[in-house]
């Protein structure tokens, strides 16, 4: 499948359920992370593009650690980071194949920042190889493989595994949770995560694009389907960055930026598991390009305590502008509304308390997300994870997958029909109305342009399966590659639930 459209997705979901895939995984010895002769933890960074190169620089001078290797499917990225290390008088090994890196006995810990479709498998393989691991967000590309990553932390429990959901190291968020628990604001009414980020068109293509010679495309693709590149945007070219907007590799901004805010919203709500149901709506509006994921998406999660909403907006405040909308004080952040006021958590993990007249009651100034990478080192030294548990990361990114699956198994409807369908649920009614106003401000003709109304999906959190009376929709949702995809040989995600 060259271009995973919603129609193709639904058709494939309903016909491909019986296919059996060979499972194979690479076995490695298990052991606790060692240390170099001088006592430092020897760190390798795998996936050294934008975020990964930042990790490389972090370990130039992180106390208690020593950068010893870098790994990437792109030799150009390897060269760039090897040179950056050399400029700091640090000599590092380099690997293009992650499996070869794992065989290096002089590497104690892996810091991973590859594309999303590699995250779970890289986490599992690192643990199987006896390495400690820090994996960037989101933990998974689909719900099932995320569960296998959680099972890996249990099976290979001598090793440390931390997720890059860095808000978990924010002292301000802890303070916000305590403020709400004090009862000063009354009961929580709803929690809302926001990702209002400019996302321009990546251009529309008519034919597959050539992969740069520096990239081993088979290694880059890993467990994803091996298909030709159909993107060539100004930011990432035919391979890098814009993979976020293709279902084979990413999940749009709810999985990209939004995982942070989804995690914070769920944390503040105090919900340990997944909701009983989800409903999404949205689309790709304002331009036609090669990308597949929606640039406008709203997902409403039905928890017992209070509803949770997540909003993605990639279009600006108004046509012709670069500035983005804000909701209350937030552009990228979390708003938790209580009876007597609300909490605002910003993108950097900082926070403030407001009354219902938008007057600030208190600024939270205990500290944001800056300690997260240090906390990984501390976890390795103390052999205990406190911040960034893989189990918590799995639950939060599963929420992102639920929202996307609802969208994918939905259907385009006239906006008047959607308004009628959601009118009985006040929270959904309100956010739909604001979304329509936003589209109008961007010159989208909402009377003729349809919006995808996702399926209202019921979910069994214990089994991590969709349930319900509409067998066609339930089967399509359960066969979604965003619920379960085992990978392609030899990049198969091991079934550790079955093994245990």
ABEGO torsion letter per residue (X at the ends): XABBBAAAAAAAAAAAAABBBBBBBBBBBBBBBBBBAAGBBBBBBBGABAAAAAAAAAAAABBGBBBABBBBABAAAAAAAAAAAAAAGBBBBBBABAAAAAABAABABBBBABBAAAAAAAAAAAAAAGBBBBBBOBABABAAAAAAAAAAAAABAABBBBBABAAAABAAAAAAAAAAAAGAAEBBABBBBBBBBBBBBAEBBABBBBBBAABBAAAAAEABBBBBBABBBAAAEAABGAAAABAAABAEAAABAAAAAAAAAAAAAGBABBBABBBBBEEBBGBBBABABBABBBBBBBBAABBBBBBBBABBABBGBABBBBBEABABEBBBBBAAEBBBBBAAGBBBBBBAAGBBABBBAAEBAAAAAAAAAAAAAAGBBABGBAAAAAAAAAAAAAAAAAAAABBBBBAAAAAAAAAABAAAAAAAAAAAAAAAAAGBBAAABBBBBBBBBBBBAAAGBBBEABAAAAAAAAABAAABBAEBOABBBBBAAAAX
